[in-house]
């Protein structure tokens, strides 16, 4: 059981690092005012990625989502690292990490909803990020349940 749980923790770290890299790349291109699409490179300004990221939903509190996502995933990474190291506050950090994953998963589902039903345009970058976040949430939940079962 411990070996499977360690694999889950390592997989979570890998996925969060991927999220940091992808959002960092998007942030870099946003700062350069260049469009960037991981799948289906953009040919014009009305392509899916540009039209989604440059819509009014591409900002939250006046800040680009690529910057907010980059910062959020770095914080999530740090919380996860400290939640796997044994110390005085490890239980609380595991709960904070799971809660943070639920928050991130909720935002991911909301952003998918916006693309499909409101904007009616799909950004492959956004879908990859959202899918990875949902996978991290599922893995974090499984890990939390396994940890709880080991304690009882």
C-alpha positions, 0 to 999 in steps of 0.5 A, spaced: 500 500 500 505 504 501 509 503 494 502 505 491 501 511 495 508 513 494 507 513 486 501 517 487 505 522 491 510 522 485 505 522 480 502 528 483 509 532 483 510 530 476 503 533 474 504 539 478 511 541 475 508 540 468 502 545 470 508 550 472 512 549 466 505 550 461 503 556 465 510 559 465 510 558 458 504 561 457 505 567 461 512 568 457 508 568 451 503 573 454 508 577 456 511 578 449 504 579 447 505 573 442 500 567 441 501 560 443 498 554 442 500 547 444 496 543 439 494 546 433 499 552 432 495 558 431 495 561 424 490 568 426 488 572 432 481 569 432 484 562 433 481 558 439 487 559 444 487 567 442 480 568 442 479 564 449 485 567 453 484 574 450 477 574 452 474 578 458 474 571 461 482 571 460 482 575 466 481 575 474 481 581 478 484 584 472 490 579 472 492 574 466 490 567 468 496 565 466 500 569 471 495 567 476 495 560 474 503 560 475 503 563 482 497 558 484 501 552 481 507 554 485 504 555 491 500 548 490 507 545 489 510 548 495 504 545 499 504 538 497 512 538 498 511 540 505 505 535 506 509 529 504 515 531 509 513 529 516 513 535 521 508 538 526 503 540 521 503 535 516 496 533 517 493 540 517 498 541 510 495 535 507 488 537 508 490 544 505 493 541 499 486 537 498 482 543 499 487 547 494 486 541 489 478 541 490 479 549 489 483 548 483 479 542 480 473 547 481 476 552 477 478 547 472 471 545 471 468 552 471 473 554 465 471 548 461 464 550 462 466 557 459 469 555 453 464 550 451 458 553 453 459 561 453 465 562 449 464 556 444 471 556 443 476 551 445 483 553 447 487 546 447 492 550 452 487 551 457 484 544 456 490 541 458 491 545 464 484 544 466 485 536 465 491 536 469 488 539 475 482 535 475 487 529 475 491 532 480 485 533 484 483 525 483 490 523 485 490 527 491 483 525 493 485 517 492 492 519 496 488 522 502 483 516 502 489 511 502 493 515 508 486 515 512 485 508 511 493 507 513 491 511 520 485 507 522 
